[in-house]
Amino acid sequence: MNTPMCWDGKPYYSLDFYLKETFGEKVYRLSLDGGFSCPNRDGTKGTGGCSFCGAGGSGDFAADRGLSIPQQLLQARKRIAAKTNARRFIAYFQAYTNTYADTGYLRTVFSEALREPQVAVLSVATRADCLGDEVLSLLCGLRELYGKPVWVELGVQSVFDATLAQMNCGFSHADCTRAVMRLHDHGIPVVAHLILGLPGETKEMMRTSVSRVSALPVAGLKLQLLHVLAGTALAARYETSPFPVFEMEEYCRFLVECIERLPPHIVLHRITGDGPKRLLIAPGWSGDKKRVLNRIHRIFAEQHTWQGRLYD
């Protein structure tokens, strides 16, 4: 097996390295809640949301939606001040579907973030069916007006429509592919989200999702371990008809295999994830993120001549 390329002590092109390379310093992500909903919750496309999505709309670590965007940014900066002296940040609109509103409201909340001098990047999490022409034009206009990068984080999850239907996602893989291509045509970098371990998917299906999505013009990828979270439709299913979830060693070795398949230009924004411990039902081991990352790096070190850097 060949020795992988190495980026600042890691055998993959990490977001941390990309940000240091681009901005010359460490940049931290601040998760925000813009007060959005989702067409898969309010009845427009469906109700209940995606089966794996919790009540917080995947924004469980976001700031308090009752605060203004400047207040949320201040609160988030204070929260991480004890751990870092970072001076620049990614304003990450994370909770629910962050382009599901009229463009006037979108312009207001995104501009509130972009106007902050310490914000280096605007990152917007959304669905493939909420990226119409007006939204794309707005994102391009904000990028030009403020001279700062604007990213879209797109929930793809799987390339298999049967899986997406089973998870009540309300969109198809073709929808996601069209969204990626349209964003690319507008010069907006795409960070695609994939979930590894969705019920009914084999490892070969997961490999196919990684290969097909990484072949699209995406700039980044988030590989998210499936979490079964309390209060979700997936949790109710797991309680009545338990389905297999990854064991830690199995996941870490499979993830290394997936990373080795990626084109070297793709930035990895996430390789595991840690759900809120108060809500996490399974897999329980995923709550110890440092342990998981260290095991992934040790596997790389075992399989290659690369010498891994571990986390304290």
MARTORLUM-309263 format. One record per residue (C-alpha): residue number from 1; residue in one letter; x negated, y, z negated. Coordinates in Angstrom, 2 decimals, m for minus. Each point is the difference from the previous one (the first is absolute). Example, Ala and Ser with C-alpha at 12.3 -4.5 7.8 and 13.67 -1.06 7.14 Angstrom:
# MARTORLUM-309263
> pos / code / c1 / c2 / c3
> 1 / A / m12.30 / m4.50 / m7.80 $
> 2 / S / m1.37 / 3.44 / 0.66 $
END
This chain:
# MARTORLUM-309263
> pos / code / c1 / c2 / c3
> 1 / M / 0.00 / 0.00 / 0.00 $
> 2 / N / m1.35 / 3.42 / 0.94 $
> 3 / T / m0.87 / 2.67 / m2.53 $
> 4 / P / 2.75 / 2.66 / 0.01 $
> 5 / M / m0.66 / 3.65 / 0.54 $
> 6 / C / m0.45 / 1.95 / m3.22 $
> 7 / W / 1.49 / 3.38 / m0.85 $
> 8 / D / m1.37 / 1.54 / m3.19 $
> 9 / G / m0.31 / m3.31 / m1.82 $
> 10 / K / 3.20 / m1.56 / 1.33 $
> 11 / P / 0.37 / m2.55 / 2.81 $
> 12 / Y / 2.93 / 1.87 / 1.52 $
> 13 / Y / 0.77 / 3.54 / 1.10 $
> 14 / S / 1.67 / 1.27 / m3.17 $
> 15 / L / 2.08 / 3.14 / m0.35 $
> 16 / D / m2.43 / 1.22 / m2.66 $
> 17 / F / m2.91 / m0.19 / 2.44 $
> 18 / Y / 2.01 / 1.58 / 2.83 $
> 19 / L / 0.97 / 2.97 / m2.19 $
> 20 / K / m3.57 / 0.57 / m1.22 $
> 21 / E / m1.22 / m0.25 / 3.60 $
> 22 / T / 2.67 / 2.44 / 1.23 $
> 23 / F / 0.11 / 2.55 / m2.83 $
> 24 / G / m3.44 / m0.45 / m1.55 $
> 25 / E / 1.40 / m0.84 / m3.43 $
> 26 / K / 2.39 / m2.28 / m1.81 $
> 27 / V / 3.67 / 0.71 / 0.72 $
> 28 / Y / 2.83 / m1.31 / m2.19 $
> 29 / R / 3.53 / m0.87 / 1.00 $
> 30 / L / 2.78 / 1.71 / m1.98 $
> 31 / S / 3.38 / m1.74 / 0.32 $
> 32 / L / 2.96 / 2.36 / 0.34 $
> 33 / D / 3.77 / m0.35 / 0.01 $
> 34 / G / 1.72 / 2.35 / 2.44 $
> 35 / G / 3.51 / m0.93 / m1.13 $
> 36 / F / 0.73 / m2.11 / 3.08 $
> 37 / S / 2.36 / m2.93 / 0.45 $
> 38 / C / m0.02 / m2.79 / 2.60 $
> 39 / P / 2.36 / m0.92 / 2.85 $
> 40 / N / m0.18 / m3.59 / m1.23 $
> 41 / R / 1.45 / 1.06 / m3.37 $
> 42 / D / 2.62 / 2.64 / 0.76 $
> 43 / G / 1.98 / m2.11 / 2.48 $
> 44 / T / m1.33 / 1.56 / 3.20 $
> 45 / K / m1.92 / m3.18 / 0.86 $
> 46 / G / 0.85 / m2.10 / m3.04 $
> 47 / T / 0.25 / m0.05 / m3.77 $
> 48 / G / m2.25 / m1.31 / m2.73 $
> 49 / G / m3.20 / 0.78 / 1.86 $
> 50 / C / m2.63 / m2.53 / 1.03 $
> 51 / S / 0.16 / m3.09 / m2.21 $
> 52 / F / m3.48 / 0.59 / m1.44 $
> 53 / C / 0.47 / 3.73 / m0.64 $
> 54 / G / 0.59 / 1.11 / m3.58 $
> 55 / A / 2.29 / 2.70 / m1.31 $
> 56 / G / m2.83 / 2.53 / 0.36 $
> 57 / G / m0.16 / m0.51 / 3.77 $
> 58 / S / m3.62 / m1.21 / m0.16 $
> 59 / G / m0.88 / 3.21 / m1.79 $
> 60 / D / m0.29 / m1.37 / m3.52 $
> 61 / F / m3.31 / 1.80 / m0.50 $
> 62 / A / 1.19 / 3.29 / 1.49 $
> 63 / A / 0.45 / 3.19 / m1.99 $
> 64 / D / 3.33 / 1.11 / m1.50 $
> 65 / R / 2.45 / 0.88 / 2.79 $
> 66 / G / 1.61 / 2.54 / m2.32 $
> 67 / L / m3.07 / 2.23 / 0.40 $
> 68 / S / m0.85 / 2.20 / 2.97 $
> 69 / I / m2.73 / m1.23 / 2.34 $
> 70 / P / m2.60 / 2.47 / m1.42 $
> 71 / Q / 0.94 / m1.14 / m3.51 $
> 72 / Q / m0.29 / m3.66 / 1.01 $
> 73 / L / m3.45 / 0.63 / 1.46 $
> 74 / L / m1.10 / 1.74 / m3.18 $
> 75 / Q / 1.38 / m2.81 / m2.17 $
> 76 / A / m1.73 / m2.65 / 2.13 $
> 77 / R / m3.32 / 1.87 / m0.08 $
> 78 / K / 0.17 / 0.26 / m3.77 $
> 79 / R / 0.73 / m3.72 / m0.27 $
> 80 / I / m3.20 / m0.98 / 1.80 $
> 81 / A / m2.17 / 2.80 / m1.40 $
> 82 / A / m1.25 / m2.23 / m2.81 $
> 83 / K / m1.35 / m2.50 / 2.54 $
> 84 / T / m1.42 / 2.22 / 2.71 $
> 85 / N / m1.11 / 3.51 / 0.84 $
> 86 / A / 1.42 / m0.28 / 3.52 $
> 87 / R / 0.62 / 3.30 / 1.75 $
> 88 / R / 1.93 / m1.16 / 3.09 $
> 89 / F / 3.10 / m2.11 / 0.35 $
> 90 / I / 2.39 / m1.83 / 2.31 $
> 91 / A / 3.60 / 1.16 / m0.51 $
> 92 / Y / 1.75 / m3.35 / 0.42 $
> 93 / F / 3.78 / 0.14 / 0.34 $
> 94 / Q / 0.66 / m3.56 / m1.07 $
> 95 / A / 3.45 / m0.60 / m1.47 $
> 96 / Y / 2.76 / m1.23 / 2.34 $
> 97 / T / 0.08 / 1.23 / 3.65 $
> 98 / N / m1.84 / 3.29 / 0.24 $
> 99 / T / 1.23 / 1.14 / 3.41 $
> 100 / Y / 3.66 / m0.76 / m0.76 $
> 101 / A / 1.29 / 3.57 / m0.29 $
> 102 / D / 0.61 / 3.01 / 2.21 $
> 103 / T / m3.15 / 1.61 / 1.34 $
> 104 / G / 0.59 / 3.20 / m1.97 $
> 105 / Y / m0.31 / m1.89 / m3.27 $
> 106 / L / m2.96 / m2.01 / 1.29 $
> 107 / R / m1.77 / 3.20 / 1.01 $
> 108 / T / 0.56 / 1.47 / m3.45 $
> 109 / V / m1.31 / m2.88 / m2.12 $
> 110 / F / m2.90 / m0.90 / 2.29 $
> 111 / S / m1.06 / 3.65 / 0.25 $
> 112 / E / 0.06 / 0.29 / m3.80 $
> 113 / A / m2.59 / m2.77 / m0.10 $
> 114 / L / m2.11 / 1.19 / 2.93 $
> 115 / R / m0.24 / 3.53 / m1.38 $
> 116 / E / m1.85 / m1.28 / m3.07 $
> 117 / P / m3.72 / 0.73 / 0.60 $
> 118 / Q / m1.10 / m3.28 / m1.60 $
> 119 / V / 2.19 / m2.11 / 2.30 $
> 120 / A / m2.14 / m1.36 / 2.83 $
> 121 / V / 2.52 / m2.36 / 1.65 $
> 122 / L / 3.76 / m0.42 / 0.23 $
> 123 / S / 1.08 / m3.67 / 0.04 $
> 124 / V / 3.65 / m0.87 / 0.62 $
> 125 / A / 1.48 / m3.46 / m0.63 $
> 126 / T / 3.01 / m0.83 / 2.17 $
> 127 / R / 1.90 / m2.50 / 2.16 $
> 128 / A / m0.15 / m0.56 / 3.74 $
> 129 / D / 3.62 / 1.12 / 0.45 $
> 130 / C / m0.55 / 3.41 / m1.62 $
> 131 / L / m2.50 / 1.51 / 2.42 $
> 132 / G / 2.02 / 1.92 / 2.55 $
> 133 / D / m1.31 / 2.67 / 2.38 $
> 134 / E / 0.66 / 2.86 / m2.43 $
> 135 / V / m1.90 / m1.74 / m2.80 $
> 136 / L / m2.99 / m0.70 / 2.23 $
> 137 / S / m0.05 / 3.59 / 1.23 $
> 138 / L / 0.18 / 1.24 / m3.59 $
> 139 / L / m2.93 / m2.17 / m1.13 $
> 140 / C / m2.09 / 1.18 / 2.94 $
> 141 / G / 0.91 / 3.61 / m0.71 $
> 142 / L / m0.95 / m0.28 / m3.68 $
> 143 / R / m3.32 / m1.54 / 0.95 $
> 144 / E / m0.77 / 2.93 / 2.28 $
> 145 / L / 1.33 / 2.66 / m2.38 $
> 146 / Y / m2.00 / m1.12 / m3.04 $
> 147 / G / m2.98 / m1.54 / 1.79 $
> 148 / K / 0.20 / m3.16 / m2.10 $
> 149 / P / 0.45 / m3.64 / 1.04 $
> 150 / V / 3.50 / m1.46 / m0.14 $
> 151 / W / 0.34 / m3.78 / m0.29 $
> 152 / V / 3.06 / m2.23 / 0.21 $
> 153 / E / 0.12 / m3.15 / m2.12 $
> 154 / L / 2.34 / m2.39 / 1.77 $
> 155 / G / 1.66 / m2.97 / m1.69 $
> 156 / V / m0.43 / m2.79 / 2.57 $
> 157 / Q / m0.10 / m2.87 / m2.56 $
> 158 / S / 0.04 / m2.85 / 2.59 $
> 159 / V / 0.09 / m0.47 / 3.76 $
> 160 / F / 2.69 / m2.70 / m0.32 $
> 161 / D / 3.56 / 1.25 / 0.40 $
> 162 / A / 1.44 / m3.00 / m1.87 $
> 163 / T / m2.06 / 1.01 / m3.05 $
> 164 / L / 1.03 / 3.66 / 0.30 $
> 165 / A / 3.67 / m1.00 / 0.22 $
> 166 / Q / m0.34 / m2.34 / m2.98 $
> 167 / M / m1.54 / 2.89 / m1.98 $
> 168 / N / 2.89 / 2.31 / 1.03 $
> 169 / C / m2.41 / 2.52 / 1.54 $
> 170 / G / 2.39 / 1.32 / 2.63 $
> 171 / F / m2.64 / 0.40 / 2.72 $
> 172 / S / m1.78 / m2.27 / 2.45 $
> 173 / H / m3.64 / m0.44 / 0.85 $
> 174 / A / 0.72 / 1.58 / 3.40 $
> 175 / D / 1.23 / 3.10 / m1.86 $
> 176 / C / m3.32 / 0.13 / m1.87 $
> 177 / T / m2.05 / m0.46 / 3.14 $
> 178 / R / 1.84 / 2.85 / 1.74 $
> 179 / A / m0.52 / 2.22 / m3.04 $
> 180 / V / m3.73 / m0.74 / m0.07 $
> 181 / M / m0.35 / 0.80 / 3.70 $
> 182 / R / 1.97 / 3.26 / m0.28 $
> 183 / L / m2.01 / 1.13 / m3.01 $
> 184 / H / m3.20 / m0.85 / 1.83 $
> 185 / D / 1.15 / 1.98 / 3.05 $
> 186 / H / 0.48 / 3.01 / m2.32 $
> 187 / G / m3.45 / m0.41 / m1.49 $
> 188 / I / 1.34 / m0.96 / m3.44 $
> 189 / P / m2.07 / m2.72 / m1.71 $
> 190 / V / 2.03 / m3.00 / m1.14 $
> 191 / V / m0.63 / m2.05 / m3.13 $
> 192 / A / 1.95 / m3.24 / 0.43 $
> 193 / H / 1.25 / m1.91 / m3.04 $
> 194 / L / 0.14 / m3.81 / 0.05 $
> 195 / I / 1.19 / m2.28 / m2.80 $
> 196 / L / m1.80 / m3.30 / m0.47 $
> 197 / G / 2.03 / m2.78 / m1.58 $
> 198 / L / 3.54 / 0.78 / 1.14 $
> 199 / P / 2.34 / m2.97 / m0.59 $
> 200 / G / 0.03 / m2.53 / 2.81 $
> 201 / E / m3.14 / 1.30 / 1.70 $
> 202 / T / m2.92 / m2.35 / 0.54 $
> 203 / K / m3.60 / 1.14 / m0.08 $
> 204 / E / m0.09 / m0.31 / 3.76 $
> 205 / M / 2.93 / 2.41 / 0.25 $
> 206 / M / m1.79 / 2.44 / m2.30 $
> 207 / R / m3.17 / m0.28 / 2.10 $
> 208 / T / 2.12 / 0.77 / 3.06 $
> 209 / S / 1.42 / 3.12 / m1.66 $
> 210 / V / m3.49 / 1.24 / m0.89 $
> 211 / S / m1.31 / m0.70 / 3.51 $
> 212 / R / 2.93 / 1.56 / 1.88 $
> 213 / V / 0.22 / 3.13 / m2.13 $
> 214 / S / m3.76 / 0.59 / 0.01 $
> 215 / A / 0.09 / m0.24 / 3.82 $
> 216 / L / 2.32 / 3.02 / 0.10 $
> 217 / P / m1.44 / 3.55 / m0.09 $
> 218 / V / 0.08 / 0.22 / m3.79 $
> 219 / A / m2.65 / 1.88 / m1.95 $
> 220 / G / 0.49 / m1.78 / m3.29 $
> 221 / L / 1.54 / m3.03 / m1.62 $
> 222 / K / 1.44 / m0.82 / m3.40 $
> 223 / L / 0.05 / m3.70 / m0.83 $
> 224 / Q / 2.45 / m0.32 / m2.88 $
> 225 / L / 0.42 / m3.15 / m2.06 $
> 226 / L / 3.70 / m0.81 / m0.43 $
> 227 / H / 1.22 / 1.01 / m3.44 $
> 228 / V / 3.26 / m1.29 / m1.43 $
> 229 / L / 1.31 / 2.97 / m2.00 $
> 230 / A / 2.82 / 0.00 / m2.52 $
> 231 / G / 3.24 / 1.49 / 1.25 $
> 232 / T / m0.55 / m0.87 / 3.67 $
> 233 / A / 1.98 / m2.38 / 2.20 $
> 234 / L / m3.20 / m1.98 / 0.38 $
> 235 / A / m0.21 / m0.46 / m3.79 $
> 236 / A / 3.58 / m1.32 / m0.10 $
> 237 / R / m0.89 / m2.49 / 2.71 $
> 238 / Y / m3.20 / m1.02 / m1.79 $
> 239 / E / 1.93 / m0.64 / m3.21 $
> 240 / T / 2.59 / m2.28 / 1.61 $
> 241 / S / m2.16 / m1.61 / 2.71 $
> 242 / P / m3.69 / 0.53 / m0.80 $
> 243 / F / m2.21 / 0.22 / 3.07 $
> 244 / P / m3.78 / m0.47 / m0.03 $
> 245 / V / m2.21 / 3.04 / m0.60 $
> 246 / F / m3.74 / 0.27 / 0.47 $
> 247 / E / m2.36 / m1.27 / m2.69 $
> 248 / M / m2.86 / 2.43 / m0.62 $
> 249 / E / m2.81 / m2.07 / 1.52 $
> 250 / E / 2.14 / m0.93 / 2.99 $
> 251 / Y / 0.90 / 3.63 / 0.66 $
> 252 / C / m3.55 / 1.32 / m0.39 $
> 253 / R / m1.41 / m2.55 / 2.45 $
> 254 / F / 2.81 / 0.58 / 2.48 $
> 255 / L / m0.46 / 3.75 / m0.22 $
> 256 / V / m3.71 / m0.30 / 0.78 $
> 257 / E / 0.95 / m2.03 / 3.06 $
> 258 / C / 2.46 / 2.70 / 1.09 $
> 259 / I / m2.56 / 2.79 / m0.48 $
> 260 / E / m2.53 / m1.88 / 2.11 $
> 261 / R / 2.49 / 0.05 / 2.90 $
> 262 / L / 0.39 / 3.80 / 0.03 $
> 263 / P / m1.59 / 2.31 / 2.56 $
> 264 / P / m2.77 / 1.97 / m1.76 $
> 265 / H / 1.61 / 3.41 / 0.67 $
> 266 / I / 3.08 / m0.72 / m2.15 $
> 267 / V / m0.11 / 1.61 / m3.44 $
> 268 / L / 1.30 / m2.23 / m2.79 $
> 269 / H / 2.12 / 2.13 / m2.32 $
> 270 / R / 0.99 / m2.92 / m2.24 $
> 271 / I / m0.87 / m3.67 / m0.34 $
> 272 / T / 2.18 / m1.14 / m2.89 $
> 273 / G / 2.13 / 2.46 / m2.01 $
> 274 / D / 1.26 / m0.18 / m3.57 $
> 275 / G / 3.70 / 0.29 / m0.69 $
> 276 / P / 1.27 / 1.75 / m3.14 $
> 277 / K / m0.73 / m2.44 / m2.85 $
> 278 / R / 3.35 / 0.70 / m1.65 $
> 279 / L / 1.76 / m1.22 / 3.17 $
> 280 / L / m2.38 / m2.69 / 1.28 $
> 281 / I / 1.50 / m3.50 / m0.03 $
> 282 / A / m2.44 / m1.76 / 2.32 $
> 283 / P / m2.81 / m0.60 / 0.66 $
> 284 / G / m1.10 / 0.90 / m3.52 $
> 285 / W / m3.73 / 0.00 / 0.80 $
> 286 / S / 0.41 / 2.93 / 2.38 $
> 287 / G / 0.33 / 2.39 / m2.94 $
> 288 / D / m3.78 / m0.14 / m0.57 $
> 289 / K / m1.10 / 1.91 / 3.10 $
> 290 / K / m3.70 / 0.26 / m0.89 $
> 291 / R / m0.23 / m3.74 / m0.54 $
> 292 / V / 1.61 / m0.63 / 3.38 $
> 293 / L / m2.29 / 2.45 / 1.83 $
> 294 / N / m3.08 / m1.46 / m1.69 $
> 295 / R / 1.00 / m3.50 / 1.06 $
> 296 / I / 0.51 / 1.15 / 3.60 $
> 297 / H / m3.47 / 1.54 / 0.02 $
> 298 / R / m1.54 / m3.11 / m1.55 $
> 299 / I / 1.53 / m2.14 / 2.75 $
> 300 / F / m1.54 / 2.29 / 2.61 $
> 301 / A / m3.33 / m0.37 / m1.81 $
> 302 / E / 0.35 / m3.81 / m0.07 $
> 303 / Q / 0.80 / m0.25 / 3.69 $
> 304 / H / m2.51 / 2.53 / 1.32 $
> 305 / T / m3.42 / 1.38 / m0.81 $
> 306 / W / 1.74 / 3.21 / m1.03 $
> 307 / Q / m0.49 / 0.99 / m3.63 $
> 308 / G / 3.27 / 1.25 / m1.41 $
> 309 / R / 0.58 / 2.93 / m2.30 $
> 310 / L / 2.35 / m0.88 / m2.84 $
> 311 / Y / 2.38 / 2.21 / m1.96 $
> 312 / D / m0.58 / 0.90 / m3.65 $
END
